Amino acid sequence: MTNTHRLTVVAAALLASSLPLLAQSGRPDWSRFRGPNGSGVSLAKNVPIEFGPGKNLLWRVELPVGYSSPILFGDRIFLTGVRGKSLVTLALDRSTGQILWERTAPADMRPPVDKRNNPASPSVAADANGVYVFFPDFGLVTYDQQGKELWNLPLGPFTNIYGMGASPVIWNDLLLLAVDQSRGSYLVAYDAKTGKERWKTSRPEATSGHATPVVWRAPDGQDQILLPGSFLLTAYEPATGKKLWWVRGLSWEIKSTPVIANDLLYINGYGSPEGDQGRAITLPAADETWKTADADKDGVLSRDEFPKGAPGSTTTPPTGWFTVADLDQNGTIDKTEWEYIRAALASENGMLAIRLGGSGDMTDRSIVWKYHRSVPQLPSPLIYHDVLYMVNDGGIVTTFNAKTGDVIKQGRLTGAPGNYFASPIAADGHVFFTSQPGVVSVLNPDGSLAPLVVNPLDEDVYATPAVADGRLYVRTTQALWAFGRR
């Protein structure tokens, strides 16, 4: 084995005697971002809560850098990464961590536009027919389980000020991809076997986001695709892409993936500090602004003409919002772009509980409760044992009664400071939080914030862990770790 793929493995006899892989029976157990329907919850048992370099480590294999999360299907783990200037997809053996194959996408990596993002951020989706990979610097590429390319589809270039981040999702024989960007956002469905486009639905309100869709089965037995984006949560008919119903009131930026419990959906959105309560900025309408700001009367605002935000002003845009407003990146702001930032600055950061179902605009009937403090920008929420968990990027954890929105606890996890970009997950009666410095805290599922165990890995983590078969898989910026009870 090469030094590049150095592997620390527990004795083969020990691995052979470990719990059998349930997925060998054909059950897809963590086959998309955040596992079953994006919930972050696994039915796995015997998951260790104490682990690290010298404790319950089954194996550790070094990987090229990437922020995509481990995806599990059958006896394999699928990941993406950046090796040099190449975008690569890897398949690993779940029992041993051995790299079974590595394939390079037909495009070079471009420099990331945000340090929290990475050209290998989207997670793959997998089923018996293929391994579906989205690289924002290329598009879609699909392999079979043995690594043979089945089809590829160049897409883009995309215009998102943070870079793209949504992961593909499989529904029946369709591959779904959400493309939310500064201009021309859409939700698209491809034939999973051929890559042929089946339908494409415009999302004109969506301008900045990374949300990955989830699926809800309505009382009539029909599935609906649920996708949050700028200002709206929208439900689509999966066979056609038809817009069914929507709810207003979301932030202008949505990067997290929603979760569903019973008949409620939970989604958090954070756009900017101005979206916090008490910091609202109300801009005048475009026609009023243009009377004084458009000095040369050419119908657009240059950077010099763009109103300058004074400290404490509630009627002018904050410093730096010209870049946000310039959706087409042509160096000027037209009236449509002004109305966009006017709406963005009027939107609120928040966690929303939304009752599912309906037809048309359901805003007045569907929002059950809202919460506006310490809202995450990147990490997605988690529901486990009727408790809703969220951790913001700065490490503040809030737990709620999921039905009422009443706060149970709020604070930081003792022994685990730092930023949080991975989303929490749950399994076997415990909740797992992973910090960017690589500390995994394990909590009881009662909403309390006192960690039972704090497990330092001493390697940075941006990817959300995966759990199945009594094993926890944690991807750091250096390696993939597999932990299990011995």
Backbone torsions as a table, in degrees:
resi	resn	phi	psi	omega
1	MET	NA	137.8	-174.5
2	THR	-75.9	161.4	176.6
3	ASN	-63.8	-31.9	-179.9
4	THR	-60.0	-34.5	-178.0
5	HIS	-111.2	42.4	-179.8
6	ARG	-55.9	135.7	-173.1
7	LEU	-131.1	126.9	173.5
8	THR	-100.7	116.8	-172.8
9	VAL	-127.5	136.1	171.2
10	VAL	-67.9	157.6	-176.3
11	ALA	-50.7	141.9	-176.1
12	ALA	-58.1	-36.3	179.9
13	ALA	-63.8	-37.1	178.4
14	LEU	-65.3	-44.7	178.3
15	LEU	-60.8	-40.4	-177.3
16	ALA	-65.2	-26.5	-177.9
17	SER	-93.9	-0.2	-178.6
18	SER	-73.5	174.2	-178.1
19	LEU	-56.2	139.2	179.0
20	PRO	-66.3	151.7	178.6
21	LEU	-78.9	112.2	179.4
22	LEU	-59.8	-30.2	-176.5
23	ALA	-68.5	-13.1	178.5
24	GLN	-67.5	-17.1	176.1
25	SER	-81.0	-1.8	177.4
26	GLY	103.9	0.0	-177.7
27	ARG	-80.2	122.1	174.6
28	PRO	-77.0	117.0	-169.3
29	ASP	-109.8	-22.9	176.9
30	TRP	-152.0	59.6	-165.3
31	SER	-96.5	9.8	176.4
32	ARG	-150.1	173.4	179.0
33	PHE	-56.3	126.9	-179.2
34	ARG	64.9	25.2	170.1
35	GLY	72.5	-151.3	-172.1
36	PRO	-54.8	112.4	179.1
37	ASN	52.9	29.8	177.7
38	GLY	71.9	16.0	-172.5
39	SER	-76.4	-27.3	-173.5
40	GLY	77.5	9.8	-176.5
41	VAL	-115.3	132.3	178.3
42	SER	-118.6	149.8	174.7
43	LEU	-88.9	7.8	-177.8
44	ALA	-59.7	147.2	177.0
45	LYS	-116.3	166.1	177.7
46	ASN	58.0	35.6	177.3
47	VAL	-80.9	127.6	-178.3
48	PRO	-67.3	148.1	174.3
49	ILE	-110.9	-13.5	172.8
50	GLU	-113.2	124.4	-177.4
51	PHE	-162.0	163.4	179.8
52	GLY	166.7	-166.8	-177.3
53	PRO	-56.9	-29.5	-178.2
54	GLY	-120.8	18.5	-173.7
55	LYS	-143.6	120.2	178.6
56	ASN	55.0	27.7	176.8
57	LEU	-87.6	119.4	175.9
58	LEU	-85.4	-44.7	175.3
59	TRP	-165.7	162.5	175.1
60	ARG	-142.4	128.5	-179.9
61	VAL	-127.0	133.8	178.9
62	GLU	-74.1	142.8	-175.4
63	LEU	-133.2	159.0	168.7
64	PRO	-65.4	153.7	-176.6
65	VAL	-63.6	143.4	178.3
66	GLY	-178.4	154.5	-178.9
67	TYR	-107.6	0.2	179.0
68	SER	-67.8	149.6	-177.5
69	SER	-87.2	153.2	177.4
70	PRO	-62.8	134.7	177.4
71	ILE	-118.0	131.2	-173.3
72	LEU	-113.8	129.7	173.6
73	PHE	-151.9	129.1	-177.2
74	GLY	60.1	-131.6	-178.6
75	ASP	-99.0	21.2	-172.8
76	ARG	-129.0	159.1	173.4
77	ILE	-119.7	135.0	-179.0
78	PHE	-119.5	135.4	-178.4
79	LEU	-144.9	162.9	170.9
80	THR	-121.5	164.1	-179.7
81	GLY	-166.1	178.0	178.1
82	VAL	-118.1	118.2	176.7
83	ARG	-116.3	107.2	-173.1
84	GLY	67.2	-118.9	174.4
85	LYS	-107.7	12.5	-177.0
86	SER	-101.7	146.0	175.6
87	LEU	-98.4	121.5	-171.3
88	VAL	-124.9	150.0	171.6
89	THR	-114.7	136.1	-176.7
90	LEU	-125.9	144.8	172.0
91	ALA	-118.8	128.4	-179.5
92	LEU	-118.6	150.9	173.5
93	ASP	-75.9	127.7	-175.6
94	ARG	-69.7	-26.8	-178.4
95	SER	-76.6	-38.6	-171.1
96	THR	-117.0	-19.1	-174.7
97	GLY	84.1	0.2	-179.9
98	GLN	-62.9	134.5	175.8
99	ILE	-74.9	115.4	-176.3
100	LEU	-85.5	-38.7	174.5
101	TRP	-157.4	157.5	177.1
102	GLU	-139.6	131.6	-178.3
103	ARG	-127.8	145.9	-178.4
104	THR	-105.1	131.6	176.8
105	ALA	-72.1	153.7	-177.0
106	PRO	-79.6	49.0	177.7
107	ALA	-160.3	152.8	176.2
108	ASP	-89.4	153.2	175.3
109	MET	-67.4	144.0	170.5
110	ARG	-105.5	155.8	179.4
111	PRO	-59.5	136.7	178.3
112	PRO	-65.6	147.9	-179.1
113	VAL	-93.8	-9.0	178.8
114	ASP	-146.9	133.5	-175.0
115	LYS	-65.2	-20.3	178.0
116	ARG	-82.8	-8.0	179.0
117	ASN	-111.6	173.2	-173.5
118	ASN	-159.2	145.9	178.3
119	PRO	-59.3	-14.8	176.1
120	ALA	-117.7	47.7	178.6
121	SER	-84.9	-45.8	-178.9
122	PRO	-61.2	138.7	177.1
123	SER	-85.3	154.4	179.8
124	VAL	-80.2	167.0	168.5
125	ALA	-120.6	146.9	-175.5
126	ALA	-141.3	144.7	169.0
127	ASP	-147.9	-171.6	-176.2
128	ALA	-64.8	-21.7	-176.8
129	ASN	-92.1	-16.6	-177.3
130	GLY	178.2	172.4	174.7
131	VAL	-119.0	115.3	-168.8
132	TYR	-106.9	121.5	-170.6
133	VAL	-122.8	132.8	174.8
134	PHE	-116.6	115.8	171.3
135	PHE	-107.9	116.9	179.8
136	PRO	-57.0	-26.4	179.6
137	ASP	-82.4	-3.2	177.7
138	PHE	-133.8	-64.0	-173.4
139	GLY	146.1	-141.3	-177.4
140	LEU	-102.9	141.0	172.5
141	VAL	-142.0	137.9	-174.1
142	THR	-125.8	135.8	179.2
143	TYR	-123.4	158.6	168.4
144	ASP	-84.9	-179.6	-174.8
145	GLN	-64.3	-21.1	180.0
146	GLN	-93.0	1.0	176.6
147	GLY	93.5	6.8	176.2
148	LYS	-77.9	129.1	178.9
149	GLU	-69.1	131.4	179.4
150	LEU	-98.4	-44.7	175.2
151	TRP	-163.8	157.6	171.8
152	ASN	-138.4	157.1	-175.9
153	LEU	-143.3	102.2	176.2
154	PRO	-62.0	137.7	178.8
155	LEU	-135.1	164.2	177.7
156	GLY	88.9	-165.2	4.7
157	PRO	-70.4	154.9	-177.2
158	PHE	-102.5	154.5	178.9
159	THR	-124.4	91.0	176.1
160	ASN	-131.4	127.4	-172.5
161	ILE	-64.8	-16.5	176.1
162	TYR	-106.5	-2.7	-169.6
163	GLY	86.5	162.7	-178.4
164	MET	-81.3	155.2	-177.9
165	GLY	-149.7	-10.0	-177.6
166	ALA	-69.8	147.0	-179.7
167	SER	-102.0	150.9	176.4
168	PRO	-70.1	156.8	-178.9
169	VAL	-136.5	141.7	178.4
170	ILE	-99.8	130.5	170.5
171	TRP	-130.5	115.2	-176.1
172	ASN	50.3	-117.6	-178.3
173	ASP	-101.3	16.8	-178.2
174	LEU	-111.9	146.2	170.9
175	LEU	-107.8	119.1	-176.4
176	LEU	-102.0	139.3	178.6
177	LEU	-140.0	125.3	175.2
178	ALA	-92.6	125.6	-180.0
179	VAL	-120.4	88.6	176.4
180	ASP	-99.9	120.4	-175.2
181	GLN	-146.1	-179.3	-173.4
182	SER	-61.0	-39.6	177.5
183	ARG	-139.7	143.9	174.5
184	GLY	77.0	37.5	-179.7
185	SER	-71.5	152.6	-179.5
186	TYR	-161.6	162.2	167.6
187	LEU	-114.3	130.3	-173.5
188	VAL	-130.9	148.4	177.0
189	ALA	-123.1	129.8	177.4
190	TYR	-115.4	150.2	169.8
191	ASP	-63.4	119.2	-173.1
192	ALA	-64.3	-26.7	-178.0
193	LYS	-84.0	-30.3	-172.7
194	THR	-117.4	-20.6	-175.2
195	GLY	83.6	3.2	179.6
196	LYS	-72.9	134.7	179.4
197	GLU	-67.7	129.2	178.3
198	ARG	-99.5	-39.2	173.7
199	TRP	-161.3	159.8	180.0
200	LYS	-147.0	125.6	-176.1
201	THR	-119.3	127.0	-179.2
202	SER	-70.8	145.1	175.6
203	ARG	-126.9	72.9	-171.0
204	PRO	-63.6	-26.1	-178.8
205	GLU	-77.4	-20.8	-174.5
206	ALA	-82.5	127.6	-177.2
207	THR	-129.7	-22.8	-177.5
208	SER	-154.4	116.4	179.8
209	GLY	177.2	164.3	-178.7
210	HIS	-130.2	11.5	-171.1
211	ALA	-63.8	140.0	175.7
212	THR	-102.1	135.4	-175.6
213	PRO	-65.7	157.5	169.4
214	VAL	-126.2	167.8	-176.8
215	VAL	-116.8	137.1	176.1
216	TRP	-125.0	131.8	175.6
217	ARG	-93.8	112.9	-176.6
218	ALA	-71.8	164.5	179.5
219	PRO	-56.8	-24.0	178.1
220	ASP	-80.8	3.4	178.1
221	GLY	87.3	-1.9	-179.1
222	GLN	-94.2	139.2	177.1
223	ASP	-77.3	150.6	172.6
224	GLN	-132.7	141.8	175.9
225	ILE	-91.4	123.8	-178.0
226	LEU	-110.2	124.9	-176.5
227	LEU	-139.2	115.0	174.2
228	PRO	-82.3	152.6	176.8
229	GLY	-158.9	-167.5	-179.3
230	SER	-53.5	118.4	172.7
231	PHE	74.8	-23.7	-170.3
232	LEU	-133.0	145.2	158.3
233	LEU	-100.9	129.6	-175.8
234	THR	-126.3	140.2	175.4
235	ALA	-107.6	134.9	-177.9
236	TYR	-124.0	150.0	171.2
237	GLU	-77.5	119.7	-170.9
238	PRO	-68.2	-26.0	-178.4
239	ALA	-78.3	-22.7	-173.7
240	THR	-128.0	-19.0	-174.9
241	GLY	82.8	7.1	179.9
242	LYS	-64.5	135.0	177.4
243	LYS	-76.4	122.6	-173.4
244	LEU	-100.1	-50.8	179.5
245	TRP	-157.3	164.9	-177.9
246	TRP	-153.7	160.7	178.2
247	VAL	-132.5	127.5	177.2
248	ARG	-87.0	168.9	174.6
249	GLY	112.4	1.6	177.6
250	LEU	-82.5	163.3	175.4
251	SER	-64.4	164.1	179.1
252	TRP	-74.9	-13.2	173.7
253	GLU	-126.3	129.6	177.2
254	ILE	-128.9	115.9	-179.9
255	LYS	-115.0	-16.5	-177.9
256	SER	-89.8	164.8	178.6
257	THR	-102.2	134.5	-177.2
258	PRO	-72.7	163.7	172.8
259	VAL	-127.1	154.5	-176.5
260	ILE	-122.1	136.0	171.8
261	ALA	-140.8	125.6	-175.6
262	ASN	56.0	-121.1	-178.1
263	ASP	-108.7	22.2	-179.7
264	LEU	-119.6	145.3	172.2
265	LEU	-113.6	141.8	-179.2
266	TYR	-121.0	129.4	-179.4
267	ILE	-144.1	136.3	175.1
268	ASN	-111.8	143.7	178.0
269	GLY	-141.4	135.3	178.1
270	TYR	-135.0	119.2	-179.0
271	GLY	-100.5	-44.6	-176.4
272	SER	-167.8	164.7	177.2
273	PRO	-58.0	-28.3	-179.9
274	GLU	-66.6	-13.8	177.3
275	GLY	-84.3	-5.6	176.3
276	ASP	-72.1	151.7	-179.5
277	GLN	-60.6	137.3	179.7
278	GLY	87.7	-1.0	-178.1
279	ARG	-122.0	20.3	-176.0
280	ALA	-64.3	142.5	176.0
281	ILE	-120.6	124.6	-178.7
282	THR	-108.4	106.0	179.8
283	LEU	-84.6	147.2	173.6
284	PRO	-67.3	160.4	178.5
285	ALA	-63.2	159.8	-175.4
286	ALA	-58.4	-45.4	-177.9
287	ASP	-59.3	-39.4	179.0
288	GLU	-68.0	-42.5	-179.3
289	THR	-63.9	-41.5	-175.0
290	TRP	-64.8	-24.3	-178.8
291	LYS	-59.7	-36.5	-177.1
292	THR	-110.1	-28.0	-173.4
293	ALA	-84.9	-33.6	-176.1
294	ASP	-81.5	78.9	-172.8
295	ALA	-63.4	-39.0	-177.2
296	ASP	-91.7	3.3	174.7
297	LYS	55.0	37.1	177.9
298	ASP	-95.6	4.7	175.0
299	GLY	89.1	-5.8	178.4
300	VAL	-134.5	164.1	178.3
301	LEU	-107.6	125.6	172.1
302	SER	-79.2	173.5	178.0
303	ARG	-59.6	-37.8	179.8
304	ASP	-69.3	-31.1	-179.0
305	GLU	-83.7	-18.9	-177.1
306	PHE	-59.9	128.6	-177.6
307	PRO	-54.7	135.9	-178.6
308	LYS	-91.0	128.6	179.9
309	GLY	-77.8	122.6	175.2
310	ALA	-88.0	148.2	178.6
311	PRO	-54.4	127.7	179.0
312	GLY	82.8	-2.0	-179.1
313	SER	-68.9	139.9	176.4
314	THR	-110.8	10.6	-177.5
315	THR	-129.8	1.8	177.1
316	THR	-126.3	152.4	-177.9
317	PRO	-69.0	146.1	176.4
318	PRO	-65.3	160.6	176.7
319	THR	-57.2	136.8	177.7
320	GLY	96.0	-8.0	-175.9
321	TRP	-80.3	-8.3	174.1
322	PHE	-61.2	-43.9	179.6
323	THR	-61.9	-39.9	178.4
324	VAL	-65.3	-41.3	-176.5
325	ALA	-71.9	-27.8	-175.0
326	ASP	-79.5	73.7	-172.8
327	LEU	-63.2	-37.2	-179.4
328	ASP	-91.4	2.5	174.4
329	GLN	54.6	41.5	178.9
330	ASN	-103.4	5.2	175.5
331	GLY	87.6	2.8	176.4
332	THR	-137.4	161.8	179.5
333	ILE	-115.4	122.4	174.6
334	ASP	-95.0	180.0	-174.2
335	LYS	-67.7	-32.9	177.7
336	THR	-65.0	-41.6	178.5
337	GLU	-67.0	-36.4	176.5
338	TRP	-63.2	-43.9	179.6
339	GLU	-64.5	-29.6	176.6
340	TYR	-64.4	-49.7	-178.6
341	ILE	-71.9	-25.3	173.7
342	ARG	-61.5	-44.1	177.5
343	ALA	-68.9	-38.4	-179.6
344	ALA	-62.0	-45.4	-179.0
345	LEU	-71.0	-18.9	176.4
346	ALA	-86.9	-13.8	-178.9
347	SER	-78.4	158.2	-176.3
348	GLU	-112.8	141.2	167.5
349	ASN	-69.6	141.7	179.8
350	GLY	179.8	161.6	165.9
351	MET	-100.7	128.2	-178.8
352	LEU	-120.4	138.9	169.2
353	ALA	-105.7	121.3	-171.9
354	ILE	-123.5	126.0	176.8
355	ARG	-73.6	134.1	-173.2
356	LEU	-84.9	149.6	172.7
357	GLY	104.4	168.7	177.4
358	GLY	122.9	-162.3	179.8
359	SER	-150.1	133.2	-179.5
360	GLY	73.6	-150.0	-177.4
361	ASP	-78.1	112.6	-176.2
362	MET	-106.9	13.6	-172.5
363	THR	-55.1	-49.5	-173.8
364	ASP	-69.6	-17.3	-177.0
365	ARG	-111.2	-10.4	-167.2
366	SER	-112.8	-20.3	-179.3
367	ILE	-78.7	115.7	-175.4
368	VAL	-87.9	-46.2	174.8
369	TRP	-157.1	161.0	178.5
370	LYS	-133.0	155.1	174.1
371	TYR	-143.4	138.9	-167.5
372	HIS	-124.2	11.7	-177.7
373	ARG	-110.5	142.7	173.3
374	SER	51.8	47.1	-175.5
375	VAL	-82.8	135.6	177.9
376	PRO	-69.2	151.4	169.8
377	GLN	-95.8	-46.7	-175.4
378	LEU	-104.1	-51.3	-175.1
379	PRO	-62.8	139.6	177.7
380	SER	-84.7	158.2	-179.9
381	PRO	-78.0	172.8	179.7
382	LEU	-141.8	139.0	171.3
383	ILE	-120.4	127.2	-179.1
384	TYR	-150.9	127.1	-178.2
385	HIS	54.0	42.7	177.3
386	ASP	66.3	14.9	175.0
387	VAL	-109.9	133.2	176.0
388	LEU	-97.6	129.8	-179.5
389	TYR	-116.0	138.9	167.6
390	MET	-142.8	144.8	175.8
391	VAL	-128.5	126.9	-179.8
392	ASN	-85.1	170.8	-172.7
393	ASP	-60.7	-25.8	179.1
394	GLY	-86.0	-2.6	174.8
395	GLY	99.4	9.4	176.4
396	ILE	-86.9	123.0	-179.1
397	VAL	-100.9	135.1	174.5
398	THR	-125.2	133.9	175.9
399	THR	-118.9	143.2	-173.8
400	PHE	-130.7	154.4	158.1
401	ASN	-70.1	114.2	-170.0
402	ALA	-62.8	-30.7	-176.3
403	LYS	-78.7	-37.9	-172.9
404	THR	-102.9	-21.6	-175.1
405	GLY	83.8	1.8	178.1
406	ASP	-66.9	134.0	-179.9
407	VAL	-75.0	131.4	175.1
408	ILE	-89.9	-53.5	179.2
409	LYS	-148.0	155.9	172.1
410	GLN	-147.5	134.0	179.2
411	GLY	165.4	-170.2	179.0
412	ARG	-101.1	155.4	180.0
413	LEU	-83.8	122.4	-178.8
414	THR	-60.9	129.0	177.6
415	GLY	83.8	5.8	-178.0
416	ALA	-138.4	62.1	179.1
417	PRO	-74.6	174.4	176.3
418	GLY	110.8	179.6	177.5
419	ASN	-77.8	161.1	178.0
420	TYR	-131.8	119.4	176.4
421	PHE	-117.2	-25.4	173.6
422	ALA	-74.5	149.8	178.3
423	SER	-89.1	148.5	177.9
424	PRO	-68.3	152.9	176.3
425	ILE	-133.9	169.9	-178.4
426	ALA	-145.3	146.6	176.4
427	ALA	-168.6	147.9	169.1
428	ASP	55.1	38.6	175.8
429	GLY	79.4	18.0	-179.9
430	HIS	-140.5	156.7	176.9
431	VAL	-115.4	136.9	-175.0
432	PHE	-118.7	123.7	174.2
433	PHE	-113.7	135.5	-177.3
434	THR	-123.5	121.0	-178.9
435	SER	-87.5	160.7	178.3
436	GLN	-60.7	-35.6	175.2
437	PRO	-71.8	-0.7	173.9
438	GLY	91.4	34.3	175.7
439	VAL	-109.0	124.4	179.4
440	VAL	-104.5	114.4	179.4
441	SER	-98.9	138.9	-178.8
442	VAL	-116.5	127.6	-174.8
443	LEU	-124.5	156.0	168.4
444	ASN	-69.4	154.8	-175.1
445	PRO	-89.4	37.5	-177.2
446	ASP	-107.6	6.0	-179.2
447	GLY	89.1	-4.4	177.2
448	SER	-75.1	162.3	-175.7
449	LEU	-116.4	18.5	178.2
450	ALA	-93.4	107.5	-178.7
451	PRO	-61.0	138.1	171.4
452	LEU	-72.0	-40.6	-178.1
453	VAL	-144.8	143.4	172.8
454	VAL	-120.5	121.0	-172.7
455	ASN	-114.8	103.1	178.1
456	PRO	-82.8	132.7	175.6
457	LEU	-105.9	-15.2	176.4
458	ASP	62.4	29.0	173.0
459	GLU	-140.6	139.1	-177.2
460	ASP	-62.9	146.0	-179.3
461	VAL	-131.9	126.9	172.5
462	TYR	-118.0	-20.8	-175.4
463	ALA	-88.6	149.4	175.6
464	THR	-79.3	130.5	179.3
465	PRO	-64.7	165.9	175.5
466	ALA	-123.9	153.2	-179.6
467	VAL	-143.5	136.0	177.2
468	ALA	-170.8	157.3	171.9
469	ASP	58.5	27.2	-177.3
470	GLY	76.8	12.8	-178.4
471	ARG	-123.4	145.9	175.9
472	LEU	-113.5	128.7	-179.1
473	TYR	-113.3	119.6	-177.7
474	VAL	-118.7	121.7	177.3
475	ARG	-98.4	121.4	174.3
476	THR	-100.6	-178.8	176.6
477	THR	-71.9	-8.5	-178.1
478	GLN	-113.0	-30.6	-168.0
479	ALA	-157.8	172.2	168.4
480	LEU	-113.0	126.5	179.8
481	TRP	-105.7	138.4	173.8
482	ALA	-119.3	122.4	179.7
483	PHE	-117.1	140.7	177.5
484	GLY	-160.5	155.8	177.4
485	ARG	-66.8	138.1	-179.9
486	ARG	-83.7	NA	NA
